[in-house]
Amino acid sequence: MERGHQIEIRNTAYFRHDYDGEHADLRRLYEQAKLDQWNAASDIDWAQPLDSDGGLIADDLVDIHGTPFWDRLDPAARVELNRSVARWRLSTLMHGEHGAMLVCSQLVENVAGQDAKLFQATQVVDEARHNEVLHRYFVLRLEGQNYPLAGNVREIFDTLLGTSAWYLKTIGLQLVAETFAVSLFRMLAESSKDKVLCQVCRRILQDEARHMGFGMLSLPALVAEASAAERREMEDFAVWALQRTLTGIFPLAAYEEMGFSRSEIDEIKRLRRARAAGGDETAFRKFFRRDLHVGLVRNLRKVGLITPRIAPQVEALGISLAAA
C-alpha cells in the first residue's frame, strides 16, 4: 500500500514578468548549481562491496557503544544494531530530502526575484536527487527496509509547507534543517564503514553548501529592514525550528526493533545525556555536536536572527552562543 499523507496548503505564487537578473551573487550560485549536477544512478560506485563486518556506521555512533548494554551483545547482534541505527538515521534524512523537495517547489513559486526563482528550481532538482540516491542506498544495501516518517520530521515539513511566507520557509529549511543535515552527512562521510555510503554523503554535501548559501544571501537585508513584529515572527520561527530539529533525534524505533525494553531504553537515554553533559562523548559525536552548533549559531547570527530576546531560548537548547 502506498504510504503518504496530504497537507492542505495555500501558497502564494508570484508570476514574474521581467526576467532580468538583479542579484549577482544569487546568479553565481545558480550558475554553480548547473555545473555541479551529478547522476545518482551512474556517479556512485554501487557495485563496490561492503568490506567490513556488515556494520554501516562507526560503532561509536551507536548510543550504547562502550556501555554494559553493548558488552552483553554478541558480535552478530552488534552488527544488527549498527545497521538498525544506520537505517533509522538514513530514513530520517531520506524523508527530509523529500520534504525539502516539496518546500523548494513552493519557493520557486513565491520568491519574487528572478535569480532566486532560478536557483530554487535547481534546488528542487538537487533535493529530488538526494531523495533518489538515499532510496537507492536502501534498496541496494538495506533490502529496501526503511523506517516510517518520524513525528518531529513530519511536524517540521507540514509546518514549512503550510506557511506561505518564503522567508519563514527559508529560515526553517536552509538555516536550521539543512545545517543539521550537513553536519550529519559530514559525520557519516568521515566515519562510515561503508565506502558507498561515504560516496553518497560526499556527493550530497557538494549540493548542501549551495543550499545554505541561498539563505545567507537572501535573508540579511530582509531581516535588517523588517518591522518589529516581522522580526519577532522570524526570531520565534527560528527558535521553533531549532526545538523541533534538535528533539526526536534518538533512534527509538531501532532499539525497540532490537527488543530493548522501555526501562532499558530510558536508561540508555539517561546514559546518553550524562555522557554528553560530562564531555564523555565519542570523538565522532563531539565533532557532530560542535559542527552543528557552530553552524547554527554562525548562520543565524549572520542573517541577524540571534538577538538578546531569543538568546536564552537558544542556550536552553544546549547551544552555546560562544560556539561561533
SULRAQUI-V180759 format. One record per residue. N is the residue number from 1. RES is the residue in one small letter. D_CENTER is the distance of its C-alpha to the mean C-alpha in Angstrom with 2 decimals. Layout:
BEGIN
N_RES_D_CENTER ; N_RES_D_CENTER
END
This chain:
BEGIN
1_m_27.15 ; 2_e_24.36 ; 3_r_21.45 ; 4_g_19.88 ; 5_h_20.54 ; 6_q_21.78 ; 7_i_20.79 ; 8_e_23.67 ; 9_i_22.70 ; 10_r_24.78 ; 11_n_23.32 ; 12_t_25.49 ; 13_a_26.14 ; 14_y_27.71 ; 15_f_29.97 ; 16_r_30.74 ; 17_h_34.28 ; 18_d_34.14 ; 19_y_32.13 ; 20_d_32.84 ; 21_g_30.04 ; 22_e_29.93 ; 23_h_26.94 ; 24_a_27.60 ; 25_d_24.36 ; 26_l_22.28 ; 27_r_24.77 ; 28_r_24.26 ; 29_l_20.49 ; 30_y_21.47 ; 31_e_24.04 ; 32_q_21.69 ; 33_a_19.32 ; 34_k_22.45 ; 35_l_23.35 ; 36_d_20.04 ; 37_q_19.93 ; 38_w_19.96 ; 39_n_20.80 ; 40_a_18.79 ; 41_a_22.19 ; 42_s_24.20 ; 43_d_22.28 ; 44_i_21.01 ; 45_d_23.85 ; 46_w_23.39 ; 47_a_26.87 ; 48_q_26.15 ; 49_p_27.12 ; 50_l_25.27 ; 51_d_27.62 ; 52_s_26.58 ; 53_d_27.61 ; 54_g_25.30 ; 55_g_22.33 ; 56_l_19.03 ; 57_i_17.39 ; 58_a_19.35 ; 59_d_21.33 ; 60_d_20.62 ; 61_l_16.97 ; 62_v_18.71 ; 63_d_19.42 ; 64_i_23.14 ; 65_h_23.81 ; 66_g_26.84 ; 67_t_27.98 ; 68_p_30.93 ; 69_f_28.68 ; 70_w_27.67 ; 71_d_31.24 ; 72_r_32.73 ; 73_l_30.70 ; 74_d_32.46 ; 75_p_30.87 ; 76_a_30.09 ; 77_a_28.34 ; 78_r_26.21 ; 79_v_25.06 ; 80_e_24.46 ; 81_l_22.33 ; 82_n_20.36 ; 83_r_19.69 ; 84_s_18.93 ; 85_v_16.29 ; 86_a_14.75 ; 87_r_15.07 ; 88_w_13.38 ; 89_r_10.21 ; 90_l_10.27 ; 91_s_11.21 ; 92_t_8.22 ; 93_l_6.13 ; 94_m_9.29 ; 95_h_9.73 ; 96_g_6.52 ; 97_e_7.83 ; 98_h_11.13 ; 99_g_10.46 ; 100_a_9.30 ; 101_m_12.53 ; 102_l_14.54 ; 103_v_13.58 ; 104_c_14.35 ; 105_s_17.52 ; 106_q_18.55 ; 107_l_17.98 ; 108_v_20.38 ; 109_e_22.86 ; 110_n_22.71 ; 111_v_22.23 ; 112_a_25.79 ; 113_g_25.90 ; 114_q_26.66 ; 115_d_24.53 ; 116_a_21.51 ; 117_k_22.26 ; 118_l_22.68 ; 119_f_19.43 ; 120_q_17.44 ; 121_a_19.40 ; 122_t_18.12 ; 123_q_14.45 ; 124_v_15.36 ; 125_v_16.75 ; 126_d_13.86 ; 127_e_11.39 ; 128_a_14.37 ; 129_r_14.87 ; 130_h_11.44 ; 131_n_12.06 ; 132_e_15.57 ; 133_v_15.10 ; 134_l_13.04 ; 135_h_15.70 ; 136_r_18.36 ; 137_y_17.22 ; 138_f_17.67 ; 139_v_21.02 ; 140_l_22.31 ; 141_r_21.17 ; 142_l_20.65 ; 143_e_23.35 ; 144_g_21.02 ; 145_q_20.19 ; 146_n_16.78 ; 147_y_16.12 ; 148_p_16.21 ; 149_l_13.60 ; 150_a_13.05 ; 151_g_14.70 ; 152_n_12.20 ; 153_v_9.66 ; 154_r_12.89 ; 155_e_14.03 ; 156_i_11.16 ; 157_f_11.60 ; 158_d_15.32 ; 159_t_15.67 ; 160_l_13.97 ; 161_l_16.10 ; 162_g_19.07 ; 163_t_19.40 ; 164_s_21.37 ; 165_a_20.72 ; 166_w_18.75 ; 167_y_18.14 ; 168_l_16.56 ; 169_k_14.20 ; 170_t_13.41 ; 171_i_13.07 ; 172_g_10.69 ; 173_l_8.49 ; 174_q_9.23 ; 175_l_10.17 ; 176_v_7.98 ; 177_a_4.65 ; 178_e_4.62 ; 179_t_6.29 ; 180_f_4.44 ; 181_a_2.58 ; 182_v_6.21 ; 183_s_7.86 ; 184_l_7.13 ; 185_f_8.15 ; 186_r_10.88 ; 187_m_12.14 ; 188_l_12.43 ; 189_a_14.11 ; 190_e_16.51 ; 191_s_17.31 ; 192_s_17.29 ; 193_k_20.80 ; 194_d_20.27 ; 195_k_20.85 ; 196_v_19.53 ; 197_l_16.06 ; 198_c_16.36 ; 199_q_17.39 ; 200_v_14.58 ; 201_c_11.89 ; 202_r_14.15 ; 203_r_14.66 ; 204_i_11.09 ; 205_l_10.88 ; 206_q_14.09 ; 207_d_12.68 ; 208_e_9.56 ; 209_a_12.14 ; 210_r_14.08 ; 211_h_11.55 ; 212_m_11.26 ; 213_g_14.99 ; 214_f_15.67 ; 215_g_14.88 ; 216_m_16.90 ; 217_l_19.73 ; 218_s_19.96 ; 219_l_19.57 ; 220_p_21.95 ; 221_a_25.14 ; 222_l_24.21 ; 223_v_23.40 ; 224_a_26.62 ; 225_e_28.71 ; 226_a_27.39 ; 227_s_29.89 ; 228_a_29.68 ; 229_a_28.57 ; 230_e_25.86 ; 231_r_24.56 ; 232_r_24.61 ; 233_e_22.64 ; 234_m_19.86 ; 235_e_19.93 ; 236_d_19.88 ; 237_f_16.98 ; 238_a_14.93 ; 239_v_16.09 ; 240_w_15.36 ; 241_a_11.68 ; 242_l_11.57 ; 243_q_13.60 ; 244_r_11.72 ; 245_t_8.28 ; 246_l_10.37 ; 247_t_12.62 ; 248_g_12.64 ; 249_i_10.87 ; 250_f_14.34 ; 251_p_15.04 ; 252_l_18.08 ; 253_a_18.75 ; 254_a_19.02 ; 255_y_21.62 ; 256_e_23.42 ; 257_e_23.70 ; 258_m_25.23 ; 259_g_27.82 ; 260_f_27.05 ; 261_s_28.82 ; 262_r_27.54 ; 263_s_29.43 ; 264_e_28.03 ; 265_i_24.42 ; 266_d_25.33 ; 267_e_26.85 ; 268_i_23.84 ; 269_k_21.69 ; 270_r_24.54 ; 271_l_24.77 ; 272_r_21.06 ; 273_r_21.47 ; 274_a_24.78 ; 275_r_23.61 ; 276_a_20.84 ; 277_a_23.43 ; 278_g_26.03 ; 279_g_24.12 ; 280_d_24.69 ; 281_e_21.19 ; 282_t_21.00 ; 283_a_20.50 ; 284_f_17.10 ; 285_r_15.89 ; 286_k_17.57 ; 287_f_15.94 ; 288_f_12.37 ; 289_r_13.51 ; 290_r_15.47 ; 291_d_13.04 ; 292_l_10.34 ; 293_h_13.26 ; 294_v_15.03 ; 295_g_12.30 ; 296_l_11.88 ; 297_v_15.67 ; 298_r_16.46 ; 299_n_14.55 ; 300_l_15.80 ; 301_r_19.17 ; 302_k_19.51 ; 303_v_19.32 ; 304_g_21.60 ; 305_l_19.72 ; 306_i_20.51 ; 307_t_23.98 ; 308_p_26.46 ; 309_r_26.02 ; 310_i_22.41 ; 311_a_22.49 ; 312_p_23.80 ; 313_q_21.08 ; 314_v_18.35 ; 315_e_20.38 ; 316_a_20.95 ; 317_l_17.30 ; 318_g_18.17 ; 319_i_16.92 ; 320_s_19.90 ; 321_l_20.66 ; 322_a_22.54 ; 323_a_19.40 ; 324_a_19.65
END
